[in-house]
């Protein structure tokens, strides 16, 4: 999967959400988030198996896997048949990479905060469960039920000090994270 696919999805779904007959930024963000998760999973497997990004970046490995089939048993938790890539990448990447390319998400406070909020939004949009709603209220509304807004309404509100909607802020964060994952800043040598 190429970073262009995620960047194109941002444009495509933003254009779709902007249509007056749609006006559904929650669905657009969910669709973009899915592409972002796929890109993270692809990048993780690609890097962990010793391959380079499309920009030529190849992290130094502490542990290299022969291929995806070799890596998958380490990624599956319990008796699940699927891989929860976001959780497993956060948990395992520091053990696989010398200079962790995923630190652009996990060690950058701005990106991590937005990423964490988007994860809560994604879960609530997809499931609308009581548990997902509670996590959304905790992550986005400081635990205050009275401040709760449905995701589509929330995404259209402006983020303080930016003049951008939360939707624009989140999609810009995804764009930046994708670009950084493909070509992370290198540690400077002194």
PyMOL CGO cylinders between C-alpha atoms (Angstrom):
from pymol import cmd
from pymol.cgo import CYLINDER

trace = [
    CYLINDER, 0.00, 0.00, 0.00, 1.36, 3.40, -0.95, 0.3, 1, 1, 1, 1, 1, 1,
    CYLINDER, 1.36, 3.40, -0.95, 1.07, 6.57, 1.09, 0.3, 1, 1, 1, 1, 1, 1,
    CYLINDER, 1.07, 6.57, 1.09, -0.62, 8.10, -1.97, 0.3, 1, 1, 1, 1, 1, 1,
    CYLINDER, -0.62, 8.10, -1.97, -3.60, 5.81, -1.36, 0.3, 1, 1, 1, 1, 1, 1,
    CYLINDER, -3.60, 5.81, -1.36, -4.19, 7.31, 2.07, 0.3, 1, 1, 1, 1, 1, 1,
    CYLINDER, -4.19, 7.31, 2.07, -3.62, 10.84, 0.84, 0.3, 1, 1, 1, 1, 1, 1,
    CYLINDER, -3.62, 10.84, 0.84, -6.05, 10.24, -2.04, 0.3, 1, 1, 1, 1, 1, 1,
    CYLINDER, -6.05, 10.24, -2.04, -8.62, 8.80, 0.39, 0.3, 1, 1, 1, 1, 1, 1,
    CYLINDER, -8.62, 8.80, 0.39, -8.42, 12.02, 2.43, 0.3, 1, 1, 1, 1, 1, 1,
    CYLINDER, -8.42, 12.02, 2.43, -9.21, 14.09, -0.67, 0.3, 1, 1, 1, 1, 1, 1,
    CYLINDER, -9.21, 14.09, -0.67, -11.89, 11.70, -1.93, 0.3, 1, 1, 1, 1, 1, 1,
    CYLINDER, -11.89, 11.70, -1.93, -13.77, 11.36, 1.36, 0.3, 1, 1, 1, 1, 1, 1,
    CYLINDER, -13.77, 11.36, 1.36, -13.43, 15.05, 2.22, 0.3, 1, 1, 1, 1, 1, 1,
    CYLINDER, -13.43, 15.05, 2.22, -14.92, 15.96, -1.17, 0.3, 1, 1, 1, 1, 1, 1,
    CYLINDER, -14.92, 15.96, -1.17, -17.72, 13.45, -0.52, 0.3, 1, 1, 1, 1, 1, 1,
    CYLINDER, -17.72, 13.45, -0.52, -18.42, 14.80, 2.98, 0.3, 1, 1, 1, 1, 1, 1,
    CYLINDER, -18.42, 14.80, 2.98, -18.46, 18.39, 1.69, 0.3, 1, 1, 1, 1, 1, 1,
    CYLINDER, -18.46, 18.39, 1.69, -21.37, 17.65, -0.65, 0.3, 1, 1, 1, 1, 1, 1,
    CYLINDER, -21.37, 17.65, -0.65, -24.53, 19.23, 0.82, 0.3, 1, 1, 1, 1, 1, 1,
    CYLINDER, -24.53, 19.23, 0.82, -26.49, 16.00, 0.32, 0.3, 1, 1, 1, 1, 1, 1,
    CYLINDER, -26.49, 16.00, 0.32, -23.90, 14.08, 2.37, 0.3, 1, 1, 1, 1, 1, 1,
    CYLINDER, -23.90, 14.08, 2.37, -22.45, 16.37, 5.06, 0.3, 1, 1, 1, 1, 1, 1,
    CYLINDER, -22.45, 16.37, 5.06, -21.24, 13.28, 6.96, 0.3, 1, 1, 1, 1, 1, 1,
    CYLINDER, -21.24, 13.28, 6.96, -17.76, 13.89, 8.30, 0.3, 1, 1, 1, 1, 1, 1,
    CYLINDER, -17.76, 13.89, 8.30, -18.04, 10.97, 10.70, 0.3, 1, 1, 1, 1, 1, 1,
    CYLINDER, -18.04, 10.97, 10.70, -18.36, 8.48, 7.86, 0.3, 1, 1, 1, 1, 1, 1,
    CYLINDER, -18.36, 8.48, 7.86, -15.58, 10.22, 5.91, 0.3, 1, 1, 1, 1, 1, 1,
    CYLINDER, -15.58, 10.22, 5.91, -13.23, 10.09, 8.92, 0.3, 1, 1, 1, 1, 1, 1,
    CYLINDER, -13.23, 10.09, 8.92, -14.05, 6.42, 9.49, 0.3, 1, 1, 1, 1, 1, 1,
    CYLINDER, -14.05, 6.42, 9.49, -13.22, 5.60, 5.85, 0.3, 1, 1, 1, 1, 1, 1,
    CYLINDER, -13.22, 5.60, 5.85, -9.96, 7.57, 6.04, 0.3, 1, 1, 1, 1, 1, 1,
    CYLINDER, -9.96, 7.57, 6.04, -9.06, 5.97, 9.39, 0.3, 1, 1, 1, 1, 1, 1,
    CYLINDER, -9.06, 5.97, 9.39, -9.50, 2.51, 7.85, 0.3, 1, 1, 1, 1, 1, 1,
    CYLINDER, -9.50, 2.51, 7.85, -7.02, 3.42, 5.09, 0.3, 1, 1, 1, 1, 1, 1,
    CYLINDER, -7.02, 3.42, 5.09, -4.63, 4.85, 7.68, 0.3, 1, 1, 1, 1, 1, 1,
    CYLINDER, -4.63, 4.85, 7.68, -4.77, 1.65, 9.75, 0.3, 1, 1, 1, 1, 1, 1,
    CYLINDER, -4.77, 1.65, 9.75, -4.13, -0.41, 6.62, 0.3, 1, 1, 1, 1, 1, 1,
    CYLINDER, -4.13, -0.41, 6.62, -1.14, 1.79, 5.79, 0.3, 1, 1, 1, 1, 1, 1,
    CYLINDER, -1.14, 1.79, 5.79, 0.25, 1.43, 9.32, 0.3, 1, 1, 1, 1, 1, 1,
    CYLINDER, 0.25, 1.43, 9.32, -0.16, -2.35, 9.14, 0.3, 1, 1, 1, 1, 1, 1,
    CYLINDER, -0.16, -2.35, 9.14, 1.44, -2.51, 5.70, 0.3, 1, 1, 1, 1, 1, 1,
    CYLINDER, 1.44, -2.51, 5.70, 4.35, -0.31, 6.84, 0.3, 1, 1, 1, 1, 1, 1,
    CYLINDER, 4.35, -0.31, 6.84, 4.87, -2.35, 9.99, 0.3, 1, 1, 1, 1, 1, 1,
    CYLINDER, 4.87, -2.35, 9.99, 5.00, -5.65, 8.13, 0.3, 1, 1, 1, 1, 1, 1,
    CYLINDER, 5.00, -5.65, 8.13, 7.10, -4.13, 5.36, 0.3, 1, 1, 1, 1, 1, 1,
    CYLINDER, 7.10, -4.13, 5.36, 9.66, -2.72, 7.79, 0.3, 1, 1, 1, 1, 1, 1,
    CYLINDER, 9.66, -2.72, 7.79, 9.71, -5.76, 10.11, 0.3, 1, 1, 1, 1, 1, 1,
    CYLINDER, 9.71, -5.76, 10.11, 10.50, -8.02, 7.17, 0.3, 1, 1, 1, 1, 1, 1,
    CYLINDER, 10.50, -8.02, 7.17, 13.49, -5.90, 6.17, 0.3, 1, 1, 1, 1, 1, 1,
    CYLINDER, 13.49, -5.90, 6.17, 11.96, -3.91, 3.33, 0.3, 1, 1, 1, 1, 1, 1,
    CYLINDER, 11.96, -3.91, 3.33, 12.13, -0.20, 2.58, 0.3, 1, 1, 1, 1, 1, 1,
    CYLINDER, 12.13, -0.20, 2.58, 9.36, 2.37, 2.26, 0.3, 1, 1, 1, 1, 1, 1,
    CYLINDER, 9.36, 2.37, 2.26, 8.49, 3.87, -1.10, 0.3, 1, 1, 1, 1, 1, 1,
    CYLINDER, 8.49, 3.87, -1.10, 10.74, 6.80, -0.08, 0.3, 1, 1, 1, 1, 1, 1,
    CYLINDER, 10.74, 6.80, -0.08, 13.68, 4.46, 0.49, 0.3, 1, 1, 1, 1, 1, 1,
    CYLINDER, 13.68, 4.46, 0.49, 13.58, 4.51, 4.28, 0.3, 1, 1, 1, 1, 1, 1,
    CYLINDER, 13.58, 4.51, 4.28, 14.58, 1.24, 5.93, 0.3, 1, 1, 1, 1, 1, 1,
    CYLINDER, 14.58, 1.24, 5.93, 14.78, 1.10, 9.71, 0.3, 1, 1, 1, 1, 1, 1,
    CYLINDER, 14.78, 1.10, 9.71, 17.57, -0.77, 11.43, 0.3, 1, 1, 1, 1, 1, 1,
    CYLINDER, 17.57, -0.77, 11.43, 16.09, -3.91, 12.95, 0.3, 1, 1, 1, 1, 1, 1,
    CYLINDER, 16.09, -3.91, 12.95, 16.70, -5.47, 16.35, 0.3, 1, 1, 1, 1, 1, 1,
    CYLINDER, 16.70, -5.47, 16.35, 14.68, -8.45, 15.17, 0.3, 1, 1, 1, 1, 1, 1,
    CYLINDER, 14.68, -8.45, 15.17, 13.91, -9.34, 11.55, 0.3, 1, 1, 1, 1, 1, 1,
    CYLINDER, 13.91, -9.34, 11.55, 11.12, -11.59, 10.35, 0.3, 1, 1, 1, 1, 1, 1,
    CYLINDER, 11.12, -11.59, 10.35, 11.46, -13.62, 7.16, 0.3, 1, 1, 1, 1, 1, 1,
    CYLINDER, 11.46, -13.62, 7.16, 8.02, -12.70, 5.88, 0.3, 1, 1, 1, 1, 1, 1,
    CYLINDER, 8.02, -12.70, 5.88, 4.48, -11.84, 6.99, 0.3, 1, 1, 1, 1, 1, 1,
    CYLINDER, 4.48, -11.84, 6.99, 3.67, -15.48, 7.77, 0.3, 1, 1, 1, 1, 1, 1,
    CYLINDER, 3.67, -15.48, 7.77, 6.64, -15.55, 10.17, 0.3, 1, 1, 1, 1, 1, 1,
    CYLINDER, 6.64, -15.55, 10.17, 5.53, -12.28, 11.81, 0.3, 1, 1, 1, 1, 1, 1,
    CYLINDER, 5.53, -12.28, 11.81, 1.80, -13.01, 12.18, 0.3, 1, 1, 1, 1, 1, 1,
    CYLINDER, 1.80, -13.01, 12.18, 1.98, -15.42, 15.15, 0.3, 1, 1, 1, 1, 1, 1,
    CYLINDER, 1.98, -15.42, 15.15, 3.70, -12.65, 17.13, 0.3, 1, 1, 1, 1, 1, 1,
    CYLINDER, 3.70, -12.65, 17.13, 0.98, -10.18, 16.20, 0.3, 1, 1, 1, 1, 1, 1,
    CYLINDER, 0.98, -10.18, 16.20, -2.07, -12.25, 17.08, 0.3, 1, 1, 1, 1, 1, 1,
    CYLINDER, -2.07, -12.25, 17.08, -3.16, -12.02, 20.67, 0.3, 1, 1, 1, 1, 1, 1,
    CYLINDER, -3.16, -12.02, 20.67, -4.97, -14.78, 22.52, 0.3, 1, 1, 1, 1, 1, 1,
    CYLINDER, -4.97, -14.78, 22.52, -6.92, -17.01, 20.13, 0.3, 1, 1, 1, 1, 1, 1,
    CYLINDER, -6.92, -17.01, 20.13, -7.94, -14.29, 17.70, 0.3, 1, 1, 1, 1, 1, 1,
    CYLINDER, -7.94, -14.29, 17.70, -7.93, -14.93, 13.98, 0.3, 1, 1, 1, 1, 1, 1,
    CYLINDER, -7.93, -14.93, 13.98, -7.30, -11.27, 13.15, 0.3, 1, 1, 1, 1, 1, 1,
    CYLINDER, -7.30, -11.27, 13.15, -4.51, -8.90, 14.09, 0.3, 1, 1, 1, 1, 1, 1,
    CYLINDER, -4.51, -8.90, 14.09, -5.29, -5.73, 16.03, 0.3, 1, 1, 1, 1, 1, 1,
    CYLINDER, -5.29, -5.73, 16.03, -2.53, -3.82, 14.26, 0.3, 1, 1, 1, 1, 1, 1,
    CYLINDER, -2.53, -3.82, 14.26, -2.75, -0.48, 16.12, 0.3, 1, 1, 1, 1, 1, 1,
    CYLINDER, -2.75, -0.48, 16.12, -2.42, -2.19, 19.50, 0.3, 1, 1, 1, 1, 1, 1,
    CYLINDER, -2.42, -2.19, 19.50, 0.24, -4.65, 18.39, 0.3, 1, 1, 1, 1, 1, 1,
    CYLINDER, 0.24, -4.65, 18.39, 2.31, -2.01, 16.58, 0.3, 1, 1, 1, 1, 1, 1,
    CYLINDER, 2.31, -2.01, 16.58, 2.37, 0.14, 19.71, 0.3, 1, 1, 1, 1, 1, 1,
    CYLINDER, 2.37, 0.14, 19.71, 3.26, -2.85, 21.87, 0.3, 1, 1, 1, 1, 1, 1,
    CYLINDER, 3.26, -2.85, 21.87, 5.88, -4.54, 19.66, 0.3, 1, 1, 1, 1, 1, 1,
    CYLINDER, 5.88, -4.54, 19.66, 7.52, -1.90, 17.46, 0.3, 1, 1, 1, 1, 1, 1,
    CYLINDER, 7.52, -1.90, 17.46, 9.94, -0.75, 20.16, 0.3, 1, 1, 1, 1, 1, 1,
    CYLINDER, 9.94, -0.75, 20.16, 11.22, -4.34, 20.37, 0.3, 1, 1, 1, 1, 1, 1,
    CYLINDER, 11.22, -4.34, 20.37, 11.66, -4.78, 16.63, 0.3, 1, 1, 1, 1, 1, 1,
    CYLINDER, 11.66, -4.78, 16.63, 13.21, -1.48, 15.47, 0.3, 1, 1, 1, 1, 1, 1,
    CYLINDER, 13.21, -1.48, 15.47, 16.42, 0.19, 16.67, 0.3, 1, 1, 1, 1, 1, 1,
    CYLINDER, 16.42, 0.19, 16.67, 15.07, 3.61, 15.78, 0.3, 1, 1, 1, 1, 1, 1,
    CYLINDER, 15.07, 3.61, 15.78, 11.32, 3.05, 15.87, 0.3, 1, 1, 1, 1, 1, 1,
    CYLINDER, 11.32, 3.05, 15.87, 9.61, 4.62, 12.83, 0.3, 1, 1, 1, 1, 1, 1,
    CYLINDER, 9.61, 4.62, 12.83, 6.29, 4.49, 14.68, 0.3, 1, 1, 1, 1, 1, 1,
    CYLINDER, 6.29, 4.49, 14.68, 7.62, 6.90, 17.29, 0.3, 1, 1, 1, 1, 1, 1,
    CYLINDER, 7.62, 6.90, 17.29, 6.40, 9.62, 14.89, 0.3, 1, 1, 1, 1, 1, 1,
    CYLINDER, 6.40, 9.62, 14.89, 2.97, 8.68, 16.24, 0.3, 1, 1, 1, 1, 1, 1,
    CYLINDER, 2.97, 8.68, 16.24, 3.63, 7.34, 19.73, 0.3, 1, 1, 1, 1, 1, 1,
    CYLINDER, 3.63, 7.34, 19.73, 6.29, 9.83, 20.88, 0.3, 1, 1, 1, 1, 1, 1,
    CYLINDER, 6.29, 9.83, 20.88, 4.90, 13.00, 19.30, 0.3, 1, 1, 1, 1, 1, 1,
    CYLINDER, 4.90, 13.00, 19.30, 2.42, 14.45, 21.81, 0.3, 1, 1, 1, 1, 1, 1,
    CYLINDER, 2.42, 14.45, 21.81, 0.36, 16.28, 19.19, 0.3, 1, 1, 1, 1, 1, 1,
    CYLINDER, 0.36, 16.28, 19.19, 0.06, 13.33, 16.83, 0.3, 1, 1, 1, 1, 1, 1,
    CYLINDER, 0.06, 13.33, 16.83, -0.49, 10.85, 19.67, 0.3, 1, 1, 1, 1, 1, 1,
    CYLINDER, -0.49, 10.85, 19.67, -3.27, 12.94, 21.23, 0.3, 1, 1, 1, 1, 1, 1,
    CYLINDER, -3.27, 12.94, 21.23, -5.07, 13.25, 17.89, 0.3, 1, 1, 1, 1, 1, 1,
    CYLINDER, -5.07, 13.25, 17.89, -4.45, 9.55, 17.12, 0.3, 1, 1, 1, 1, 1, 1,
    CYLINDER, -4.45, 9.55, 17.12, -5.87, 8.51, 20.49, 0.3, 1, 1, 1, 1, 1, 1,
    CYLINDER, -5.87, 8.51, 20.49, -8.94, 10.71, 20.00, 0.3, 1, 1, 1, 1, 1, 1,
    CYLINDER, -8.94, 10.71, 20.00, -9.49, 9.41, 16.46, 0.3, 1, 1, 1, 1, 1, 1,
    CYLINDER, -9.49, 9.41, 16.46, -9.31, 5.85, 17.74, 0.3, 1, 1, 1, 1, 1, 1,
    CYLINDER, -9.31, 5.85, 17.74, -12.08, 6.63, 20.23, 0.3, 1, 1, 1, 1, 1, 1,
    CYLINDER, -12.08, 6.63, 20.23, -14.12, 8.33, 17.50, 0.3, 1, 1, 1, 1, 1, 1,
    CYLINDER, -14.12, 8.33, 17.50, -13.62, 5.38, 15.15, 0.3, 1, 1, 1, 1, 1, 1,
    CYLINDER, -13.62, 5.38, 15.15, -14.80, 2.90, 17.76, 0.3, 1, 1, 1, 1, 1, 1,
    CYLINDER, -14.80, 2.90, 17.76, -17.90, 4.90, 18.63, 0.3, 1, 1, 1, 1, 1, 1,
    CYLINDER, -17.90, 4.90, 18.63, -18.78, 5.56, 14.97, 0.3, 1, 1, 1, 1, 1, 1,
    CYLINDER, -18.78, 5.56, 14.97, -18.36, 1.87, 14.14, 0.3, 1, 1, 1, 1, 1, 1,
    CYLINDER, -18.36, 1.87, 14.14, -20.04, 0.36, 17.21, 0.3, 1, 1, 1, 1, 1, 1,
    CYLINDER, -20.04, 0.36, 17.21, -22.11, 2.99, 19.05, 0.3, 1, 1, 1, 1, 1, 1,
    CYLINDER, -22.11, 2.99, 19.05, -21.80, 0.87, 22.19, 0.3, 1, 1, 1, 1, 1, 1,
    CYLINDER, -21.80, 0.87, 22.19, -22.06, 2.23, 25.70, 0.3, 1, 1, 1, 1, 1, 1,
    CYLINDER, -22.06, 2.23, 25.70, -18.43, 1.37, 26.34, 0.3, 1, 1, 1, 1, 1, 1,
    CYLINDER, -18.43, 1.37, 26.34, -17.29, 3.14, 23.14, 0.3, 1, 1, 1, 1, 1, 1,
    CYLINDER, -17.29, 3.14, 23.14, -19.36, 6.19, 24.05, 0.3, 1, 1, 1, 1, 1, 1,
    CYLINDER, -19.36, 6.19, 24.05, -17.83, 6.32, 27.53, 0.3, 1, 1, 1, 1, 1, 1,
    CYLINDER, -17.83, 6.32, 27.53, -14.30, 6.18, 26.13, 0.3, 1, 1, 1, 1, 1, 1,
    CYLINDER, -14.30, 6.18, 26.13, -15.20, 8.89, 23.62, 0.3, 1, 1, 1, 1, 1, 1,
    CYLINDER, -15.20, 8.89, 23.62, -16.53, 11.11, 26.42, 0.3, 1, 1, 1, 1, 1, 1,
    CYLINDER, -16.53, 11.11, 26.42, -13.34, 10.55, 28.42, 0.3, 1, 1, 1, 1, 1, 1,
    CYLINDER, -13.34, 10.55, 28.42, -10.96, 11.21, 25.52, 0.3, 1, 1, 1, 1, 1, 1,
    CYLINDER, -10.96, 11.21, 25.52, -12.73, 14.11, 23.81, 0.3, 1, 1, 1, 1, 1, 1,
    CYLINDER, -12.73, 14.11, 23.81, -14.96, 15.73, 26.40, 0.3, 1, 1, 1, 1, 1, 1,
    CYLINDER, -14.96, 15.73, 26.40, -12.94, 15.45, 29.60, 0.3, 1, 1, 1, 1, 1, 1,
    CYLINDER, -12.94, 15.45, 29.60, -15.32, 12.86, 31.03, 0.3, 1, 1, 1, 1, 1, 1,
    CYLINDER, -15.32, 12.86, 31.03, -18.22, 15.36, 31.03, 0.3, 1, 1, 1, 1, 1, 1,
    CYLINDER, -18.22, 15.36, 31.03, -21.37, 13.79, 29.57, 0.3, 1, 1, 1, 1, 1, 1,
    CYLINDER, -21.37, 13.79, 29.57, -22.98, 17.24, 29.29, 0.3, 1, 1, 1, 1, 1, 1,
    CYLINDER, -22.98, 17.24, 29.29, -20.32, 18.25, 26.72, 0.3, 1, 1, 1, 1, 1, 1,
    CYLINDER, -20.32, 18.25, 26.72, -20.88, 15.16, 24.56, 0.3, 1, 1, 1, 1, 1, 1,
    CYLINDER, -20.88, 15.16, 24.56, -21.63, 15.70, 20.87, 0.3, 1, 1, 1, 1, 1, 1,
    CYLINDER, -21.63, 15.70, 20.87, -22.30, 13.05, 18.29, 0.3, 1, 1, 1, 1, 1, 1,
    CYLINDER, -22.30, 13.05, 18.29, -19.19, 12.55, 16.13, 0.3, 1, 1, 1, 1, 1, 1,
    CYLINDER, -19.19, 12.55, 16.13, -20.54, 14.24, 12.99, 0.3, 1, 1, 1, 1, 1, 1,
    CYLINDER, -20.54, 14.24, 12.99, -21.45, 17.37, 14.98, 0.3, 1, 1, 1, 1, 1, 1,
    CYLINDER, -21.45, 17.37, 14.98, -18.17, 17.31, 16.89, 0.3, 1, 1, 1, 1, 1, 1,
    CYLINDER, -18.17, 17.31, 16.89, -16.10, 16.99, 13.71, 0.3, 1, 1, 1, 1, 1, 1,
    CYLINDER, -16.10, 16.99, 13.71, -17.72, 20.15, 12.32, 0.3, 1, 1, 1, 1, 1, 1,
    CYLINDER, -17.72, 20.15, 12.32, -16.82, 22.23, 15.39, 0.3, 1, 1, 1, 1, 1, 1,
    CYLINDER, -16.82, 22.23, 15.39, -13.67, 24.33, 15.42, 0.3, 1, 1, 1, 1, 1, 1,
    CYLINDER, -13.67, 24.33, 15.42, -10.67, 23.30, 17.47, 0.3, 1, 1, 1, 1, 1, 1,
    CYLINDER, -10.67, 23.30, 17.47, -9.58, 26.08, 19.79, 0.3, 1, 1, 1, 1, 1, 1,
    CYLINDER, -9.58, 26.08, 19.79, -6.58, 28.15, 18.71, 0.3, 1, 1, 1, 1, 1, 1,
    CYLINDER, -6.58, 28.15, 18.71, -6.50, 26.70, 15.19, 0.3, 1, 1, 1, 1, 1, 1,
    CYLINDER, -6.50, 26.70, 15.19, -9.51, 28.02, 13.32, 0.3, 1, 1, 1, 1, 1, 1,
    CYLINDER, -9.51, 28.02, 13.32, -9.82, 24.52, 11.78, 0.3, 1, 1, 1, 1, 1, 1,
    CYLINDER, -9.82, 24.52, 11.78, -12.60, 22.04, 12.30, 0.3, 1, 1, 1, 1, 1, 1,
    CYLINDER, -12.60, 22.04, 12.30, -11.73, 18.89, 14.19, 0.3, 1, 1, 1, 1, 1, 1,
    CYLINDER, -11.73, 18.89, 14.19, -12.27, 17.03, 10.94, 0.3, 1, 1, 1, 1, 1, 1,
    CYLINDER, -12.27, 17.03, 10.94, -9.62, 19.14, 9.19, 0.3, 1, 1, 1, 1, 1, 1,
    CYLINDER, -9.62, 19.14, 9.19, -7.28, 18.83, 12.19, 0.3, 1, 1, 1, 1, 1, 1,
    CYLINDER, -7.28, 18.83, 12.19, -7.60, 15.04, 12.26, 0.3, 1, 1, 1, 1, 1, 1,
    CYLINDER, -7.60, 15.04, 12.26, -7.21, 14.54, 8.52, 0.3, 1, 1, 1, 1, 1, 1,
    CYLINDER, -7.21, 14.54, 8.52, -4.17, 16.83, 8.52, 0.3, 1, 1, 1, 1, 1, 1,
    CYLINDER, -4.17, 16.83, 8.52, -2.71, 14.77, 11.38, 0.3, 1, 1, 1, 1, 1, 1,
    CYLINDER, -2.71, 14.77, 11.38, -3.26, 11.54, 9.42, 0.3, 1, 1, 1, 1, 1, 1,
    CYLINDER, -3.26, 11.54, 9.42, -1.62, 13.10, 6.36, 0.3, 1, 1, 1, 1, 1, 1,
    CYLINDER, -1.62, 13.10, 6.36, 1.42, 14.19, 8.39, 0.3, 1, 1, 1, 1, 1, 1,
    CYLINDER, 1.42, 14.19, 8.39, 1.69, 10.81, 10.12, 0.3, 1, 1, 1, 1, 1, 1,
    CYLINDER, 1.69, 10.81, 10.12, 1.60, 8.93, 6.79, 0.3, 1, 1, 1, 1, 1, 1,
    CYLINDER, 1.60, 8.93, 6.79, 4.31, 11.14, 5.32, 0.3, 1, 1, 1, 1, 1, 1,
    CYLINDER, 4.31, 11.14, 5.32, 6.46, 10.74, 8.45, 0.3, 1, 1, 1, 1, 1, 1,
    CYLINDER, 6.46, 10.74, 8.45, 5.98, 6.95, 8.55, 0.3, 1, 1, 1, 1, 1, 1,
    CYLINDER, 5.98, 6.95, 8.55, 7.27, 6.69, 5.00, 0.3, 1, 1, 1, 1, 1, 1,
    CYLINDER, 7.27, 6.69, 5.00, 10.26, 8.91, 5.67, 0.3, 1, 1, 1, 1, 1, 1,
    CYLINDER, 10.26, 8.91, 5.67, 10.79, 9.54, 9.40, 0.3, 1, 1, 1, 1, 1, 1,
    CYLINDER, 10.79, 9.54, 9.40, 13.25, 12.12, 10.66, 0.3, 1, 1, 1, 1, 1, 1,
    CYLINDER, 13.25, 12.12, 10.66, 16.62, 10.50, 11.30, 0.3, 1, 1, 1, 1, 1, 1,
    CYLINDER, 16.62, 10.50, 11.30, 18.41, 10.94, 14.59, 0.3, 1, 1, 1, 1, 1, 1,
    CYLINDER, 18.41, 10.94, 14.59, 21.08, 13.56, 14.25, 0.3, 1, 1, 1, 1, 1, 1,
    CYLINDER, 21.08, 13.56, 14.25, 24.64, 12.44, 14.80, 0.3, 1, 1, 1, 1, 1, 1,
    CYLINDER, 24.64, 12.44, 14.80, 26.75, 14.64, 17.00, 0.3, 1, 1, 1, 1, 1, 1,
]
cmd.load_cgo(trace, "trace")
